[in-house]
Amino acid sequence: MERKLTSIMIGKFNMKDFLGNILEIGDEVVLTAPKYRMFTRAKVIAFTPKRVRVQYNNTWNYGSKGRVEEYLSEPKFLVKTNPKYPYEVETSIYKYGDAVYVWFNEVGMIGGASNMLDQARKEMQTYAKNL
């Protein structure tokens, strides 16, 4: 089934994420998963005059393989990830920017985030105990 993209414009819109970074097609972003209280990674695929269309892998409803879904978001609800980040600080804990530590769960979803490494480490260990 072919989908018509009549309302989606591809081009420069000078939209900015939560941190003020300009968003472009192909950028990797982090957002709150639609209808959930967790973060997920997504890719910017298109723009409308006021919103950004992103594509993400829904693994929480469809198992580890997941299902690719799309979501139309306001740009202020997205955070662009820097291509040189994340870098691994220690096993499964990654650093974004100057002071944001993030760890990922077993299906690649963001399990938690903190501005302190010790707190991120504790959250990850607590999560692992509850599996």
N, CA, C and O atoms as a GROMACS GRO file, in nm:
protein
  524
    1MET      N    1   0.083  -0.117   0.000
    1MET     CA    2   0.000   0.000   0.000
    1MET      C    3   0.088   0.124   0.000
    1MET      O    4   0.173   0.141   0.088
    2GLU      N    5   0.069   0.208  -0.096
    2GLU     CA    6   0.150   0.329  -0.108
    2GLU      C    7   0.083   0.442  -0.031
    2GLU      O    8  -0.038   0.465  -0.042
    3ARG      N    9   0.162   0.512   0.048
    3ARG     CA   10   0.109   0.621   0.129
    3ARG      C   11   0.140   0.754   0.064
    3ARG      O   12   0.254   0.778   0.023
    4LYS      N   13   0.042   0.841   0.054
    4LYS     CA   14   0.062   0.973  -0.004
    4LYS      C   15   0.107   1.070   0.106
    4LYS      O   16   0.048   1.072   0.214
    5LEU      N   17   0.209   1.147   0.078
    5LEU     CA   18   0.262   1.242   0.174
    5LEU      C   19   0.219   1.384   0.137
    5LEU      O   20   0.303   1.471   0.119
    6THR      N   21   0.091   1.405   0.127
    6THR     CA   22   0.041   1.535   0.081
    6THR      C   23   0.064   1.646   0.182
    6THR      O   24   0.084   1.761   0.142
    7SER      N   25   0.062   1.617   0.313
    7SER     CA   26   0.074   1.723   0.412
    7SER      C   27   0.216   1.739   0.463
    7SER      O   28   0.242   1.826   0.547
    8ILE      N   29   0.308   1.658   0.416
    8ILE     CA   30   0.445   1.662   0.466
    8ILE      C   31   0.535   1.732   0.365
    8ILE      O   32   0.536   1.698   0.247
    9MET      N   33   0.609   1.827   0.415
    9MET     CA   34   0.702   1.901   0.329
    9MET      C   35   0.844   1.861   0.365
    9MET      O   36   0.877   1.848   0.483
   10ILE      N   37   0.926   1.842   0.268
   10ILE     CA   38   1.066   1.811   0.293
   10ILE      C   39   1.147   1.932   0.251
   10ILE      O   40   1.140   1.976   0.137
   11GLY      N   41   1.224   1.985   0.344
   11GLY     CA   42   1.303   2.104   0.315
   11GLY      C   43   1.349   2.170   0.443
   11GLY      O   44   1.342   2.111   0.550
   12LYS      N   45   1.397   2.292   0.431
   12LYS     CA   46   1.449   2.367   0.546
   12LYS      C   47   1.336   2.440   0.617
   12LYS      O   48   1.263   2.517   0.554
   13PHE      N   49   1.322   2.416   0.746
   13PHE     CA   50   1.222   2.485   0.826
   13PHE      C   51   1.282   2.556   0.945
   13PHE      O   52   1.212   2.628   1.015
   14ASN      N   53   1.412   2.536   0.970
   14ASN     CA   54   1.481   2.599   1.081
   14ASN      C   55   1.414   2.569   1.214
   14ASN      O   56   1.402   2.657   1.300
   15MET      N   57   1.369   2.444   1.232
   15MET     CA   58   1.307   2.403   1.357
   15MET      C   59   1.416   2.365   1.456
   15MET      O   60   1.520   2.310   1.419
   16LYS      N   61   1.391   2.395   1.583
   16LYS     CA   62   1.491   2.370   1.687
   16LYS      C   63   1.436   2.274   1.791
   16LYS      O   64   1.318   2.279   1.826
   17ASP      N   65   1.524   2.186   1.840
   17ASP     CA   66   1.487   2.091   1.944
   17ASP      C   67   1.482   2.160   2.080
   17ASP      O   68   1.496   2.282   2.088
   18PHE      N   69   1.462   2.084   2.185
   18PHE     CA   70   1.452   2.136   2.320
   18PHE      C   71   1.576   2.216   2.362
   18PHE      O   72   1.564   2.313   2.436
   19LEU      N   73   1.693   2.175   2.315
   19LEU     CA   74   1.818   2.242   2.351
   19LEU      C   75   1.857   2.354   2.255
   19LEU      O   76   1.962   2.416   2.272
   20GLY      N   77   1.774   2.379   2.154
   20GLY     CA   78   1.803   2.486   2.060
   20GLY      C   79   1.883   2.444   1.939
   20GLY      O   80   1.925   2.530   1.861
   21ASN      N   81   1.906   2.314   1.921
   21ASN     CA   82   1.977   2.264   1.804
   21ASN      C   83   1.884   2.262   1.683
   21ASN      O   84   1.768   2.223   1.695
   22ILE      N   85   1.934   2.304   1.567
   22ILE     CA   86   1.854   2.300   1.445
   22ILE      C   87   1.838   2.156   1.399
   22ILE      O   88   1.936   2.082   1.392
   23LEU      N   89   1.715   2.116   1.368
   23LEU     CA   90   1.685   1.980   1.324
   23LEU      C   91   1.686   1.972   1.172
   23LEU      O   92   1.641   2.064   1.103
   24GLU      N   93   1.738   1.859   1.122
   24GLU     CA   94   1.742   1.834   0.978
   24GLU      C   95   1.697   1.691   0.951
   24GLU      O   96   1.699   1.606   1.040
   25ILE      N   97   1.656   1.666   0.827
   25ILE     CA   98   1.618   1.530   0.786
   25ILE      C   99   1.737   1.437   0.812
   25ILE      O  100   1.851   1.469   0.777
   26GLY      N  101   1.710   1.322   0.872
   26GLY     CA  102   1.813   1.223   0.899
   26GLY      C  103   1.874   1.233   1.038
   26GLY      O  104   1.948   1.143   1.078
   27ASP      N  105   1.846   1.340   1.112
   27ASP     CA  106   1.900   1.354   1.248
   27ASP      C  107   1.844   1.247   1.339
   27ASP      O  108   1.728   1.208   1.328
   28GLU      N  109   1.930   1.199   1.429
   28GLU     CA  110   1.887   1.107   1.534
   28GLU      C  111   1.842   1.192   1.652
   28GLU      O  112   1.912   1.286   1.691
   29VAL      N  113   1.727   1.160   1.710
   29VAL     CA  114   1.673   1.235   1.823
   29VAL      C  115   1.626   1.139   1.932
   29VAL      O  116   1.607   1.020   1.908
   30VAL      N  117   1.606   1.193   2.050
   30VAL     CA  118   1.547   1.120   2.161
   30VAL      C  119   1.416   1.190   2.195
   30VAL      O  120   1.411   1.313   2.198
   31LEU      N  121   1.312   1.112   2.220
   31LEU     CA  122   1.183   1.168   2.257
   31LEU      C  123   1.115   1.073   2.355
   31LEU      O  124   1.155   0.958   2.370
   32THR      N  125   1.012   1.123   2.420
   32THR     CA  126   0.930   1.037   2.506
   32THR      C  127   0.844   0.952   2.414
   32THR      O  128   0.777   1.004   2.325
   33ALA      N  129   0.846   0.822   2.436
   33ALA     CA  130   0.767   0.733   2.352
   33ALA      C  131   0.620   0.774   2.357
   33ALA      O  132   0.567   0.797   2.466
   34PRO      N  133   0.554   0.783   2.242
   34PRO     CA  134   0.413   0.824   2.239
   34PRO      C  135   0.326   0.738   2.332
   34PRO      O  136   0.327   0.615   2.323
   35LYS      N  137   0.252   0.805   2.420
   35LYS     CA  138   0.160   0.743   2.516
   35LYS      C  139   0.229   0.665   2.628
   35LYS      O  140   0.164   0.589   2.700
   36TYR      N  141   0.362   0.683   2.643
   36TYR     CA  142   0.438   0.613   2.747
   36TYR      C  143   0.525   0.713   2.821
   36TYR      O  144   0.542   0.826   2.776
   37ARG      N  145   0.581   0.672   2.934
   37ARG     CA  146   0.670   0.756   3.013
   37ARG      C  147   0.812   0.704   3.005
   37ARG      O  148   0.879   0.689   3.108
   38MET      N  149   0.857   0.678   2.888
   38MET     CA  150   0.994   0.632   2.869
   38MET      C  151   1.051   0.698   2.744
   38MET      O  152   0.977   0.749   2.660
   39PHE      N  153   1.181   0.697   2.734
   39PHE     CA  154   1.246   0.757   2.618
   39PHE      C  155   1.270   0.653   2.510
   39PHE      O  156   1.282   0.534   2.538
   40THR      N  157   1.276   0.700   2.387
   40THR     CA  158   1.313   0.614   2.276
   40THR      C  159   1.392   0.697   2.175
   40THR      O  160   1.381   0.819   2.171
   41ARG      N  161   1.471   0.628   2.095
   41ARG     CA  162   1.547   0.694   1.990
   41ARG      C  163   1.465   0.693   1.862
   41ARG      O  164   1.392   0.598   1.835
   42ALA      N  165   1.480   0.800   1.784
   42ALA     CA  166   1.404   0.810   1.659
   42ALA      C  167   1.490   0.883   1.555
   42ALA      O  168   1.596   0.937   1.585
   43LYS      N  169   1.439   0.883   1.432
   43LYS     CA  170   1.507   0.951   1.322
   43LYS      C  171   1.411   1.049   1.257
   43LYS      O  172   1.295   1.016   1.230
   44VAL      N  173   1.458   1.172   1.231
   44VAL     CA  174   1.376   1.273   1.166
   44VAL      C  175   1.362   1.235   1.019
   44VAL      O  176   1.462   1.216   0.949
   45ILE      N  177   1.235   1.223   0.972
   45ILE     CA  178   1.214   1.183   0.832
   45ILE      C  179   1.143   1.289   0.748
   45ILE      O  180   1.149   1.284   0.625
   46ALA      N  181   1.076   1.386   0.813
   46ALA     CA  182   1.005   1.490   0.737
   46ALA      C  183   0.963   1.602   0.830
   46ALA      O  184   0.970   1.591   0.952
   47PHE      N  185   0.918   1.712   0.769
   47PHE     CA  186   0.868   1.827   0.843
   47PHE      C  187   0.732   1.870   0.788
   47PHE      O  188   0.703   1.852   0.670
   48THR      N  189   0.650   1.925   0.876
   48THR     CA  190   0.533   2.001   0.834
   48THR      C  191   0.568   2.145   0.872
   48THR      O  192   0.673   2.168   0.931
   49PRO      N  193   0.485   2.241   0.842
   49PRO     CA  194   0.521   2.378   0.880
   49PRO      C  195   0.544   2.399   1.031
   49PRO      O  196   0.618   2.490   1.069
   50LYS      N  197   0.480   2.317   1.116
   50LYS     CA  198   0.495   2.337   1.261
   50LYS      C  199   0.546   2.216   1.337
   50LYS      O  200   0.576   2.226   1.456
   51ARG      N  201   0.556   2.101   1.272
   51ARG     CA  202   0.593   1.978   1.343
   51ARG      C  203   0.700   1.898   1.269
   51ARG      O  204   0.736   1.927   1.155
   52VAL      N  205   0.749   1.797   1.340
   52VAL     CA  206   0.854   1.711   1.287
   52VAL      C  207   0.802   1.568   1.287
   52VAL      O  208   0.748   1.522   1.387
   53ARG      N  209   0.817   1.498   1.175
   53ARG     CA  210   0.779   1.356   1.168
   53ARG      C  211   0.903   1.273   1.195
   53ARG      O  212   1.006   1.289   1.129
   54VAL      N  213   0.891   1.182   1.293
   54VAL     CA  214   1.002   1.094   1.328
   54VAL      C  215   0.960   0.949   1.310
   54VAL      O  216   0.841   0.916   1.311
   55GLN      N  217   1.059   0.864   1.295
   55GLN     CA  218   1.037   0.720   1.280
   55GLN      C  219   1.114   0.651   1.391
   55GLN      O  220   1.231   0.684   1.415
   56TYR      N  221   1.051   0.556   1.459
   56TYR     CA  222   1.115   0.485   1.571
   56TYR      C  223   1.076   0.338   1.568
   56TYR      O  224   0.978   0.299   1.504
   57ASN      N  225   1.153   0.258   1.641
   57ASN     CA  226   1.126   0.115   1.649
   57ASN      C  227   1.053   0.086   1.779
   57ASN      O  228   1.110   0.102   1.887
   58ASN      N  229   0.927   0.044   1.771
   58ASN     CA  230   0.846   0.013   1.888
   58ASN      C  231   0.875  -0.130   1.932
   58ASN      O  232   0.819  -0.225   1.878
   59THR      N  233   0.965  -0.144   2.030
   59THR     CA  234   0.999  -0.278   2.081
   59THR      C  235   0.920  -0.314   2.206
   59THR      O  236   0.915  -0.431   2.244
   60TRP      N  237   0.857  -0.215   2.272
   60TRP     CA  238   0.786  -0.242   2.396
   60TRP      C  239   0.652  -0.309   2.372
   60TRP      O  240   0.603  -0.378   2.462
   61ASN      N  241   0.590  -0.293   2.256
   61ASN     CA  242   0.464  -0.361   2.227
   61ASN      C  243   0.482  -0.481   2.134
   61ASN      O  244   0.394  -0.567   2.126
   62TYR      N  245   0.593  -0.488   2.066
   62TYR     CA  246   0.609  -0.590   1.961
   62TYR      C  247   0.733  -0.677   1.980
   62TYR      O  248   0.778  -0.739   1.883
   63GLY      N  249   0.789  -0.684   2.099
   63GLY     CA  250   0.902  -0.771   2.125
   63GLY      C  251   1.034  -0.711   2.081
   63GLY      O  252   1.040  -0.597   2.037
   64SER      N  253   1.140  -0.790   2.094
   64SER     CA  254   1.275  -0.738   2.069
   64SER      C  255   1.298  -0.697   1.924
   64SER      O  256   1.378  -0.608   1.897
   65LYS      N  257   1.229  -0.761   1.830
   65LYS     CA  258   1.244  -0.724   1.689
   65LYS      C  259   1.177  -0.590   1.661
   65LYS      O  260   1.226  -0.511   1.580
   66GLY      N  261   1.066  -0.566   1.727
   66GLY     CA  262   0.998  -0.438   1.716
   66GLY      C  263   0.920  -0.417   1.588
   66GLY      O  264   0.913  -0.505   1.502
   67ARG      N  265   0.863  -0.301   1.578
   67ARG     CA  266   0.786  -0.259   1.461
   67ARG      C  267   0.815  -0.111   1.438
   67ARG      O  268   0.809  -0.031   1.532
   68VAL      N  269   0.847  -0.074   1.317
   68VAL     CA  270   0.878   0.065   1.285
   68VAL      C  271   0.748   0.145   1.280
   68VAL      O  272   0.654   0.109   1.210
   69GLU      N  273   0.745   0.254   1.355
   69GLU     CA  274   0.628   0.340   1.359
   69GLU      C  275   0.671   0.485   1.337
   69GLU      O  276   0.788   0.518   1.350
   70GLU      N  277   0.574   0.570   1.305
   70GLU     CA  278   0.601   0.712   1.284
   70GLU      C  279   0.520   0.793   1.383
   70GLU      O  280   0.415   0.749   1.431
   71TYR      N  281   0.570   0.913   1.413
   71TYR     CA  282   0.504   1.001   1.508
   71TYR      C  283   0.528   1.146   1.467
   71TYR      O  284   0.638   1.181   1.424
   72LEU      N  285   0.427   1.227   1.479
   72LEU     CA  286   0.438   1.369   1.447
   72LEU      C  287   0.451   1.446   1.578
   72LEU      O  288   0.359   1.445   1.660
   73SER      N  289   0.564   1.513   1.598
   73SER     CA  290   0.594   1.577   1.725
   73SER      C  291   0.625   1.725   1.708
   73SER      O  292   0.670   1.768   1.602
   74GLU      N  293   0.600   1.802   1.812
   74GLU     CA  294   0.648   1.939   1.813
   74GLU      C  295   0.799   1.932   1.833
   74GLU      O  296   0.847   1.846   1.908
   75PRO      N  297   0.876   2.019   1.769
   75PRO     CA  298   1.021   2.011   1.780
   75PRO      C  299   1.073   2.029   1.922
   75PRO      O  300   1.178   1.974   1.955
   76LYS      N  301   1.003   2.104   2.006
   76LYS     CA  302   1.050   2.128   2.142
   76LYS      C  303   1.045   2.003   2.230
   76LYS      O  304   1.100   2.003   2.341
   77PHE      N  305   0.979   1.896   2.183
   77PHE     CA  306   0.974   1.771   2.258
   77PHE      C  307   1.080   1.671   2.212
   77PHE      O  308   1.078   1.555   2.254
   78LEU      N  309   1.172   1.713   2.127
   78LEU     CA  310   1.279   1.628   2.076
   78LEU      C  311   1.413   1.680   2.126
   78LEU      O  312   1.429   1.799   2.152
   79VAL      N  313   1.510   1.589   2.139
   79VAL     CA  314   1.648   1.628   2.171
   79VAL      C  315   1.738   1.559   2.069
   79VAL      O  316   1.743   1.436   2.061
   80LYS      N  317   1.808   1.640   1.991
   80LYS     CA  318   1.898   1.589   1.889
   80LYS      C  319   2.022   1.530   1.957
   80LYS      O  320   2.079   1.590   2.048
   81THR      N  321   2.063   1.412   1.911
   81THR     CA  322   2.185   1.352   1.965
   81THR      C  323   2.303   1.395   1.879
   81THR      O  324   2.291   1.405   1.757
   82ASN      N  325   2.413   1.419   1.943
   82ASN     CA  326   2.534   1.462   1.875
   82ASN      C  327   2.601   1.340   1.814
   82ASN      O  328   2.614   1.238   1.882
   83PRO      N  329   2.644   1.344   1.686
   83PRO     CA  330   2.704   1.226   1.625
   83PRO      C  331   2.829   1.175   1.695
   83PRO      O  332   2.859   1.056   1.686
   84LYS      N  333   2.903   1.262   1.764
   84LYS     CA  334   3.022   1.213   1.834
   84LYS      C  335   2.987   1.156   1.971
   84LYS      O  336   3.073   1.099   2.039
   85TYR      N  337   2.862   1.173   2.012
   85TYR     CA  338   2.814   1.112   2.135
   85TYR      C  339   2.711   1.009   2.096
   85TYR      O  340   2.659   1.020   1.984
   86PRO      N  341   2.675   0.912   2.172
   86PRO     CA  342   2.728   0.892   2.306
   86PRO      C  343   2.862   0.822   2.302
   86PRO      O  344   2.897   0.758   2.203
   87TYR      N  345   2.936   0.833   2.407
   87TYR     CA  346   3.052   0.747   2.420
   87TYR      C  347   3.039   0.672   2.552
   87TYR      O  348   2.987   0.723   2.651
   88GLU      N  349   3.089   0.550   2.549
   88GLU     CA  350   3.069   0.462   2.663
   88GLU      C  351   3.161   0.503   2.777
   88GLU      O  352   3.283   0.511   2.759
   89VAL      N  353   3.102   0.529   2.894
   89VAL     CA  354   3.178   0.566   3.013
   89VAL      C  355   3.221   0.439   3.085
   89VAL      O  356   3.336   0.424   3.125
   90GLU      N  357   3.127   0.349   3.100
   90GLU     CA  358   3.153   0.215   3.152
   90GLU      C  359   3.048   0.125   3.091
   90GLU      O  360   2.958   0.175   3.022
   91THR      N  361   3.054  -0.002   3.112
   91THR     CA  362   2.965  -0.096   3.044
   91THR      C  363   2.819  -0.053   3.053
   91THR      O  364   2.763  -0.044   3.162
   92SER      N  365   2.759  -0.028   2.939
   92SER     CA  366   2.618   0.007   2.922
   92SER      C  367   2.579   0.146   2.971
   92SER      O  368   2.461   0.180   2.967
   93ILE      N  369   2.673   0.228   3.015
   93ILE     CA  370   2.643   0.366   3.052
   93ILE      C  371   2.717   0.457   2.956
   93ILE      O  372   2.838   0.446   2.937
   94TYR      N  373   2.641   0.547   2.894
   94TYR     CA  374   2.695   0.635   2.792
   94TYR      C  375   2.680   0.780   2.834
   94TYR      O  376   2.589   0.815   2.909
   95LYS      N  377   2.771   0.863   2.785
   95LYS     CA  378   2.766   1.005   2.819
   95LYS      C  379   2.728   1.086   2.696
   95LYS      O  380   2.785   1.069   2.588
   96TYR      N  381   2.632   1.175   2.714
   96TYR     CA  382   2.590   1.268   2.611
   96TYR      C  383   2.626   1.408   2.661
   96TYR      O  384   2.599   1.442   2.776
   97GLY      N  385   2.685   1.488   2.577
   97GLY     CA  386   2.716   1.624   2.616
   97GLY      C  387   2.814   1.627   2.732
   97GLY      O  388   2.897   1.538   2.747
   98ASP      N  389   2.802   1.730   2.813
   98ASP     CA  390   2.895   1.748   2.924
   98ASP      C  391   2.855   1.673   3.050
   98ASP      O  392   2.942   1.634   3.128
   99ALA      N  393   2.726   1.652   3.072
   99ALA     CA  394   2.688   1.593   3.200
   99ALA      C  395   2.556   1.518   3.197
   99ALA      O  396   2.476   1.532   3.290
  100VAL      N  397   2.531   1.440   3.096
  100VAL     CA  398   2.411   1.357   3.095
  100VAL      C  399   2.455   1.212   3.072
  100VAL      O  400   2.510   1.178   2.968
  101TYR      N  401   2.429   1.129   3.171
  101TYR     CA  402   2.465   0.988   3.164
  101TYR      C  403   2.339   0.906   3.139
  101TYR      O  404   2.238   0.923   3.208
  102VAL      N  405   2.344   0.819   3.039
  102VAL     CA  406   2.227   0.743   2.997
  102VAL      C  407   2.264   0.596   2.993
  102VAL      O  408   2.374   0.560   2.952
  103TRP      N  409   2.171   0.511   3.037
  103TRP     CA  410   2.190   0.366   3.022
  103TRP      C  411   2.071   0.309   2.947
  103TRP      O  412   1.960   0.362   2.952
  104PHE      N  413   2.098   0.199   2.877
  104PHE     CA  414   1.997   0.136   2.791
  104PHE      C  415   1.961   0.000   2.846
  104PHE      O  416   2.045  -0.071   2.901
  105ASN      N  417   1.833  -0.036   2.831
  105ASN     CA  418   1.790  -0.167   2.878
  105ASN      C  419   1.820  -0.275   2.774
  105ASN      O  420   1.887  -0.248   2.674
  106GLU      N  421   1.770  -0.396   2.798
  106GLU     CA  422   1.805  -0.511   2.713
  106GLU      C  423   1.752  -0.504   2.571
  106GLU      O  424   1.800  -0.576   2.484
  107VAL      N  425   1.653  -0.418   2.545
  107VAL     CA  426   1.601  -0.406   2.408
  107VAL      C  427   1.642  -0.276   2.342
  107VAL      O  428   1.587  -0.238   2.238
  108GLY      N  429   1.739  -0.206   2.401
  108GLY     CA  430   1.791  -0.086   2.339
  108GLY      C  431   1.715   0.042   2.368
  108GLY      O  432   1.744   0.146   2.310
  109MET      N  433   1.617   0.034   2.457
  109MET     CA  434   1.544   0.155   2.498
  109MET      C  435   1.623   0.225   2.608
  109MET      O  436   1.697   0.160   2.682
  110ILE      N  437   1.607   0.355   2.620
  110ILE     CA  438   1.674   0.426   2.728
  110ILE      C  439   1.609   0.383   2.858
  110ILE      O  440   1.489   0.402   2.878
  111GLY      N  441   1.690   0.326   2.947
  111GLY     CA  442   1.639   0.277   3.074
  111GLY      C  443   1.634   0.387   3.178
  111GLY      O  444   1.548   0.384   3.267
  112GLY      N  445   1.724   0.483   3.169
  112GLY     CA  446   1.727   0.592   3.266
  112GLY      C  447   1.833   0.692   3.229
  112GLY      O  448   1.920   0.664   3.146
  113ALA      N  449   1.826   0.808   3.290
  113ALA     CA  450   1.922   0.914   3.263
  113ALA      C  451   1.943   0.995   3.390
  113ALA      O  452   1.852   1.009   3.471
  114SER      N  453   2.062   1.047   3.406
  114SER     CA  454   2.094   1.129   3.522
  114SER      C  455   2.208   1.222   3.486
  114SER      O  456   2.284   1.196   3.393
  115ASN      N  457   2.220   1.330   3.560
  115ASN     CA  458   2.335   1.418   3.538
  115ASN      C  459   2.452   1.377   3.627
  115ASN      O  460   2.555   1.444   3.627
  116MET      N  461   2.436   1.267   3.703
  116MET     CA  462   2.544   1.215   3.786
  116MET      C  463   2.569   1.068   3.751
  116MET      O  464   2.475   0.989   3.744
  117LEU      N  465   2.694   1.035   3.730
  117LEU     CA  466   2.730   0.898   3.693
  117LEU      C  467   2.690   0.799   3.802
  117LEU      O  468   2.637   0.692   3.771
  118ASP      N  469   2.713   0.831   3.929
  118ASP     CA  470   2.678   0.740   4.038
  118ASP      C  471   2.529   0.709   4.040
  118ASP      O  472   2.489   0.594   4.063
  119GLN      N  473   2.447   0.809   4.016
  119GLN     CA  474   2.302   0.789   4.015
  119GLN      C  475   2.260   0.700   3.898
  119GLN      O  476   2.177   0.611   3.914
  120ALA      N  477   2.318   0.723   3.780
  120ALA     CA  478   2.287   0.639   3.664
  120ALA      C  479   2.328   0.495   3.692
  120ALA      O  480   2.255   0.402   3.656
  121ARG      N  481   2.444   0.475   3.754
  121ARG     CA  482   2.491   0.341   3.788
  121ARG      C  483   2.394   0.272   3.884
  121ARG      O  484   2.363   0.154   3.865
  122LYS      N  485   2.347   0.343   3.986
  122LYS     CA  486   2.254   0.285   4.084
  122LYS      C  487   2.121   0.247   4.018
  122LYS      O  488   2.066   0.140   4.044
  123GLU      N  489   2.069   0.336   3.932
  123GLU     CA  490   1.943   0.307   3.862
  123GLU      C  491   1.955   0.183   3.775
  123GLU      O  492   1.864   0.099   3.772
  124MET      N  493   2.067   0.170   3.705
  124MET     CA  494   2.088   0.056   3.617
  124MET      C  495   2.096  -0.073   3.699
  124MET      O  496   2.040  -0.175   3.659
  125GLN      N  497   2.166  -0.070   3.813
  125GLN     CA  498   2.179  -0.188   3.897
  125GLN      C  499   2.044  -0.228   3.958
  125GLN      O  500   2.013  -0.347   3.966
  126THR      N  501   1.965  -0.130   4.000
  126THR     CA  502   1.831  -0.158   4.055
  126THR      C  503   1.743  -0.223   3.948
  126THR      O  504   1.670  -0.318   3.976
  127TYR      N  505   1.750  -0.170   3.826
  127TYR     CA  506   1.673  -0.225   3.715
  127TYR      C  507   1.711  -0.371   3.691
  127TYR      O  508   1.625  -0.457   3.675
  128ALA      N  509   1.842  -0.399   3.689
  128ALA     CA  510   1.891  -0.535   3.662
  128ALA      C  511   1.843  -0.633   3.769
  128ALA      O  512   1.813  -0.748   3.737
  129LYS      N  513   1.837  -0.590   3.892
  129LYS     CA  514   1.791  -0.678   4.002
  129LYS      C  515   1.644  -0.716   3.986
  129LYS      O  516   1.602  -0.824   4.027
  130ASN      N  517   1.566  -0.625   3.926
  130ASN     CA  518   1.421  -0.647   3.913
  130ASN      C  519   1.383  -0.725   3.787
  130ASN      O  520   1.264  -0.751   3.765
  131LEU      N  521   1.480  -0.762   3.706
  131LEU     CA  522   1.447  -0.838   3.583
  131LEU      C  523   1.400  -0.978   3.616
  131LEU      O  524   1.368  -1.055   3.525
   0.00000   0.00000   0.00000
